[in-house]
Amino acid sequence: GAFFADPRLFEGYGPTDRDGAQYQERNQTDTSVEVRFTSPEDNALRYIVGAYYIDFERDIKLLTGEVGTGNRVRQAPVIRVGGPNFGGGSGGDNSNSAYAVFGQIAYDLTDKIELSAALRYDKEERDNVNTVPNTGIGAPLGARRSGEFEATQPRISIRYEPTEAVTLYATYGEGFRSGGFNPLGSRALIVNVDGKTNTTVQDAFPKETSQSWEAGVKTTSFGGRLAFNAAVFATDVENAHFFQFFPFSLARVISIVQANEIRGAEFDFTFDITDSFKVFGGAGVLDSEITQNREEPGTVGNQMPFTPENSFTLGAQYERTIGPFDFTTRIDWNRTGEMWFDTSNTPGTARPELDLVNLRASLAGERWTVTAFSRNLFDEAYNVDAVVLNVPPPAGLT
């Protein structure tokens, strides 16, 4: 119980010989293929039919080692399963195969109204074999788990063009993300080591599904020089996948947020000021609210992690012909609003507003193009991800 409050017990830093190390290895190979058949675009009835297949093999090991150097930290040798410094860990060989068949038809009801409908069926087969010896949490070496996840996803859209410069549309669709497996023994670790006997985390987690609605308008004006688009949307998500960290067992697993709602609006524009110079930009607002979370009931009403409340972009592009060459340069600024990393929205842990600038320039000849670019031009440092520890800080540390 004093692990996070007594500096003498910190791995690698205290006056004991408890120096330790972690080692992670990941190997993956993928093979995929897709085929589509498409009708001519000028038909009144248009269609797309196709199929997709992917097979991937992924081997992951996360191992801990007890180096035992005492009073100092040194670089540990590679931790090998069953080796002299092997302390435990998790890992597995994962074999996944997924396929989908899909189709879409679009029909011009009139010269101004188009109705389209689509249907997609996905099925994924997952197989996991434990490759780390039993560490006392019910995870025997060679234990095998298998699962199948499938979903049928419809979508329907209607588009109306009252004029050549204005298009209105509305869409409803359903989405799917396959379920899978946490490291074998994760639930036992969380219950026995972290003491969360009421945890809903399982060694296998279910698929995630969503239902989405969107309506919007696309316009052009000033002889086609200005394009302006706007949309509103809503998405209801069931069994949202979320990475959750448990500090005492050091388990980072996929937890389930049973339900959350996403509501938002956005717009974007492009304005060709001259034939060579244009500006573009856009903005969006997003409200993502947790409506059911059995793992952490107190988070209902909070914002889902990794969903910033607003975003903005503004940029410009200049094109010019220089002799036989085409020169293009582009700069854009992007602002991402405040964003949380945990479902508890722990005060003081949100990432603040983030401003990034990108620059790109290219020179193209008849048969070649040379491009120079900088992403994050001003080298802004920021967190892409973070683990929030809701435990008391150690004495003397903040």
N, C-alpha and C positions, 0 to 999 in steps of 0.2 A: 503493500500500500504506500510505501514511502518512495517508490521508484522515481516519481516525478517531483518529489519535494526534497530529496536528500542528494546533493551533488556527488557524494561519495559513491552513489550507486549508478551514476551515468555510465553507459557503455563507452569505453574508450577514453574517458576523461577523469575518472576517480582514482584514488590511490590504491585500488584493488587491481587484481590481474584479470579483470573482466573485459579487456579489449576484445572487440568483435568486428566482424565484417559481413557484408552482404554481397552476393554475386547473382547476377541475373543473366540468363542466356535465352536468346530467342532466334529460332531458325524457321523460315517459312518459304514455301514454294506455292505458286498459283498457276492454274491453267484455266482459261475461260474461252468461250466461243459464243457468238451470237449470229443469228441469221434473221433477215427481214425480207418480206415481200410487200411492195408498195404499189398502189395503183397510180395511174397518171393523175397529175394535180388538176387538170382542167375538166375532169369529169364532175357531174353533179353529185354522184355518189363516189366517195373516196374511202380507201381503206388501207390499213396496215395490219399485217399479221406477222408474228415472229415467235422465236424461242430463244432461250438463253440458258447456258449451263456453266457452272464454275465448280472446280474442285481445288481445295487447298489443304496442304499439310502444314501444321504449325506445332513446333516443339518449344515449350517454355519451361524453364527451371528458375525458381527463386530460392536460393539457398542462404543459410546463415552459418557463419563459422566462429568458433571460439579460439581466438589466436593466442591469448594468454601471455602477452608480453609484459604487462605490469607497468603502471605509472606513465605510460606513453602510448602513442598511437604509431603504428608502422603499417606499411603497405602489406596487406595479407597476400599470401600465395593464393592461386586459384583454388576455390573451394570445390572439392570433388565429392560426389555422393559416396558415402561410406569411407571417405578419407579420414586422416587422423584429426583434422580440425573441423569435421562436419558436425554442425550443431542441430540441423533440421532444415525444414523448408517445405516447399510445395512445387508441383510441376506436373506436366503431362504431355503426352502425344495426342494431338487433336487432328482428327480427320473429318473434314466437312465436305459434303457434296450438296449443291443446291441447283435447282432448275426452275424455270418459269416459262409459261406460255402466255402470250398476250395478243390482244387485237383491239383495233379501233376503227370505227366507221364514222364518217361525217357526211351529212346530206344537206344540200341547199334547199330549205323549204321554200324560200323565195330568193330573189336576187339580193335581198338585204338581210336574210335570217339564215343562220347555219346552226344545225343541231348535231352534236357529236356525242358518242357514247363509247366507253372503253371498258375492257375487263382484263384483269391480269390474275393469274394463279401462280403462287409461289409455294415451293416445298423445299425444306432443308433437312438433311439428315446429318446429325452430329454424333461423333464417337470420340470418347475421351478415355485414355489409359493412364493411370497414375504411375509416374516414373521416379518417385521419391519414396524411400523406405518409410514404414510405419513409424510415426513419431508420437504414438500414444493418443492420437485423436481420432482413431477409427478410419485411417486412410492406408490400408495395406498396399504394398507394392504390387503393381499389376492389376489393381482393381479397375474394372471397365464399366463405363456408363455410356448409354446410347439414348438418343431422343430424336423425335421428328417434330417439326414445326411447319405449319402450313396456313395459308390464308388466301381467300378470294377477295380481290380489291376492285370494286367498280368505280367508275367516274363518269359523270355526265356534265356537258357544258352546252350553253346556248350563247350565240354571238349575234349581235344586231348592229348593222351599219346604217344609221339614219342618213348619213352623208359620207362622201368619200374621205372626209377629214375626221370623222368621229366613229369610234367603235365601242360599243358597250358589251360587256360579257358577264356571265355568272357561271360558277363551277362548284360542283360537289364531288368529293372524292374520299376514298379510304386508303390508309397506309398500313404498313406492316414491317416490324423488325423482329428477326428470329430470336427465340430464347436461347439458353445455353447453360453452361456449367461454371460455377465458381470452383476454386481449388477444393479437392476432396478433403473434407474435415473442417471446412471453414466455419460451419454453424457450431460444431463442437468447440472450436477455439473461442468463438465469440461468447458462447454460453459459459464455458468453464474458466476461461482466462479473463475476459472482460467483465464477466459477471452479469451479462445482459440475458437473463433467463427468458425474457419476454420478446427476444428478437424475432423478427419475421424473416430474416435472411435464411435462405436455403442453399444447399449445395447445388441445386438446379433451379434456374429461374425461368419464368414463363415468357411468352412472346409479348411484344409491345404493339398496340394497335392505335390508330388515330382516325378521326373523322374531321374533315376540313371543308369549310365553305369560303368562297372568295367571290367578290364582285368588284368590277373596276371599269375604267374608261381609258381609252387610248386616243390621243388627238394629234393632229398636225395643223399648223397655221403658218402665216406669212410665207405662202408659197412653198410649204414643206420645210422651211428652214428651222422652225421650232416644233419639236416633238415633246408632248407632255403626257405622262401616264400617272394614274392614281388608282389605288385599290384599298379595300378594307377586307379583313379576313378574320376567321375564327377557327380554332382547332381544339378538339377535345381529345386528350390522350389518356389511354388506359394502360396501366402497368408500365409506366415510364421507367427506363433503365437509368440508374444513377450510381456512380462509384462512391462508396462510402468507406471511410477509414476508421478502424477500431484501434486505439493507441496501445493498449496493453498487449494484445496478441499480434500487433503489427499487421493485421489482416486488412487488405483493401479489396473489397468485393463489390459485386453488383448487387445493389439493393433495389427494391421496387417502391416507387411512388404510385399508389394505386390509381390516382386520378389527378390531372391538372388541366387547367383551361388556359388557352392562349388567345388573346384578342389583340388586334393591331391594325395599323394603317400605314401606308407609305406612298410616296410620290417620287418621280424622277423626271428629269428634262434634259434635252440636248438642244442647243441653240447654235446654228451655223451663222456666226456674225458676218463672216466673209466666206469665200470659197476655200480659203486656206486656214481660217482660224475659227475654232468653235469652243464653247464652254459647256460644261455638263455638271449635273449635281443631283442631289436627292436627299430625302430624309425619311425616317421611319420612327414610329413609336410602338412599344410592345408592352403588354401587360400579361405576365405569365403567373398564374396563381395556383398554388397547391390546394386542391379541394379534398383530398383523402390521402393519408399517409399512416398506415398502421404501424410502421417501424418507429416513427416519431410523431405521434398525434398532435403535439404542440406546435408543429410547423404548418398546420392548416391555415391558410390565409397568407403564407409567406410567398415570396417570389422563387420560382424554380431557378436552380443554379445555371450559370452560363447563358442567361437570357438578359442582355442589357436592355434597359428601359427605353433607350433612344439611340439613334445612329444618324450621322450626317456625312455627306460626301460632296466635294466641290473640286472641279478640275478644269483644265484647259488643254487643248491639243492644237498644234500648229503643223501644217504640211506645206512643203514647197518643193518645186522641181528645180534642181540645180544641174543644168546641162543634161546629161543622160541619166542622172540619178534622182531618186525621190527621197527627200529628207523629211522625217517625222519626229517630233518631240512631244512628250506628254508629261504633265505633272498633275498629281491628284492628292488631295488632303482628305483623310477619313477620321472622323471622331466616333468612338464607341463609348456609350454611356456607362454609368456605374454598373458593376456586375458582381454577383455573389458567387461563392464557390461551394457553399453548403446549404442544405435545406433549412437549417436553423437561422440563416441570415445573421450569424453571430456578429454583434456590434463591433465595429473596428476592423473587420476582416474583408470588407468589400473592396474590389479593385476600383480605384477612382476613374474618372473620365480619361480616356486614352486618345491621344492625337498622333497619327502617323502620316508621314508624307512619302510618296513614291515618285520616282523620276525615271523616265524612259526616253531613249533616243535611238533612231535607227536610220540607216542609209541603205537603200535598195538599188541594185542594178537590174539588168535584164534577167540574170540567172542567179543572183546571190543577194543576200541581205545580211548586214552586220548590225547587231543591236547591243547597246550598253544600257544597263538599268541598275537602279538602286531601290531596294525595298527597305522601308524604314530609314530614309535618307539621313535623318539626324540621330540615328542610333539610340532611339528611345528604349530604355529598359522597362520591361513590364512582365507580369506573371501571366503565362498562358493557362496554368493550372496551379492549384494550391491545395494543401491538406490542412483543414482547420481542426485544431485540437481543443476540444471543450473540456480541458482538465486544468487544475490550478497550475500557474507557472512555478518553476523551481525557485527556491530562495535565492535572492540576489540576481535573478534574471527577469527580463521583461520581454 
